[in-house]
């Protein structure tokens, strides 16, 4: 199984094709994710990692759509895509002027054909991104990483993990990252 580390920066990984647009990080492949098509073959990667990348691309919806379609194109059927993005309610998201797009778990659910079909049947008012972009990803897992300052409150016994999770759902700064694992749904080539 081939592995791809998109937008690797200086976090190059052994066993991965490390790709980035910044020559200074010396990636295996040098290309800009917003310039499509990518110089990669269809359905060629069973595992794709995007660690703090997606929040930097696709300032306009058309560009974001092209990036998501390319991600789908190069992913193998049944492949795994791991995504980490900063939580939009954390200072780390707002501090970086290169961040152009925020995400929640629902953003990734919108990329699921199965979820889109359920929403259509329920006449729900959500954007059917799977159909709009002609992609299909199933959310396998979506979880938040706690800000270390808040997690210390659990370690000290000041809060339980359940209390902190509830607080994170309504307060800013509790979560610093969203981690999502997707499965690629498409017929074998």
N, C-alpha and C positions, 0 to 999 in steps of 0.2 A: 504494500500500500504506500503510495507516494503521499508525502506531507508537504503542505505549503504554509509558510509563515508570512502573511501579507502585511505590509507596513512594519517590517521587523525592527526598523531603527537599529539601535545597538544591541538589541536582544535577539541575536542570531542563535538559532537552535540547531543542534546536531541532529542529523537525519531529516531535516526539513530543507526545502528550497526556500531560501530567505530572500524576500523581494521588498524593495523600497524604492522611492523616487529620489532619495537623498544620497548622492554619491559618497559623502563623507562617512557613512556607516558601512561602506563596502559590502553591499548585499551581493548575493549570488546572481540576482537578476535586478536590473535597474529599469523601472518603469513607473509611471504615474497611474494610480488606480482610476483616476477620472478620465484618462485617455483610453478609450475603448475602440476596438476590441483589445483585450490583453494578449500579450504574446505567449499564450498558453493553450494547450490542446483541450478540446472538449472532454468532459468527464474524466479528467486525468488525475484528480487528487481525492483520495479517500478521507483525508483529514486536513482541514483548513483552520488556521488560527488567525484571529484578528484581535490583537491585544491593544486596546486603546487606539483604534484606527478609525472606526466608523463615524465617530463624532467629529472627525476632521474632514470628511468627504461629503460631497453632494449638498452644497449650500442651497442649490435650487433643486426642486423635486425631479426634474428631468435628469440631472447629473446623478442624483441618488439612485434613481431607477436604473440607469445604465450600470452603476456599480453593482447593485443587487442582481441584475440579470447576468452580469459577467461572473459573479460569484456562483450563481446557479449553473451557468454553462460549464465552468471548469471543475465543478464538484462531481464526484462519481455518484451514481445511484446508491442510495443507502449510506452515503458518506456522512461524516460528522463535521460540523462547523462549530468551533468554540469562539465565542465573542465576549470580550470584556469592554465595558464602557463606563465612564464615570457617571455616578448618579447626578441627575440634573439639580438635585436639591442640596448638593455639597459644594463647598467653596472651590474645590478643585475643578469642577466643571466651569464655573464662572470666572475663575482666575486666568484661564488660558484663552487668549483672544483668537486662537486658531480653531476653537470648537465652534462648529456651525450647526450641529444637529443633536437634539436630546432624544433619549430612548426610555421606554418603560417596558415591562414584560409584554404588555398589550401590543406594542409596536411589532414585536416578533410574531405574536399570534396572528396579526393581520397578514402575515406572509404564508399562512397555512390554508390550503385549499379546503381541507376538512373543516376548519374553523369558519372560513368564509361561507361554506355551504350551510353550516349550522346557523350562522347569523342571517343569511338570506332566508332560510326557512322560518326563522323567528321574526323576520322583518325588522331586524335590528339596524340601528343607524351607525354603522361603523364603516370605515373605508375598506373596501375589499382589495387590499394590496396584492394578494396572490393572483387574482384575476387581472388587475390593472397591469401588473408587472410580468405576468405569465411565468410565475415561479411557484414552487411548492416546497415549503420547509415545515416540518413538525417541530414544535418546541418539546424537547425531551426534558429539559430542566431550566429553570430560571431562579436565581437566588441572589441575594444581596450580600455584600461584604460590609461589615460594620466599620465605622471610623474607629481607629485605635483608642481615641480618648473616651468614646462611649463604651467600647468593649471592656475597658478597665473597670467600669462600673459593675459589670457582670462578674468579672474576676474578683472584685473586692466584696461582692455580696450586696452591694447597694441596690442593684436591680437584678431581677431574674432575666434569663434570655427571652422568655415570653413577654415580659414587660418591655424590654428593649425593642423587640420586634413590633409590638403594638405602638410604641413611641415613634419608631421609624416610619410607620405608615402615615403618621400625621405631622411629623416634625422635620425640619430641615437640618441637615448635617449629621444625622445618625448613620446613614449608609453612605459609603464613599464610592462604591462600585456595584454595578450590575453585571453578573456573569450569566451567560446564556449558552446552552448547548442545543444545537439544531440537528435534525436528521434530514437529509436531502431525499425528497420524494420525486423520483422520476424513473421511467423505464430504462432498462439497460440499453446501452448504445448498440 
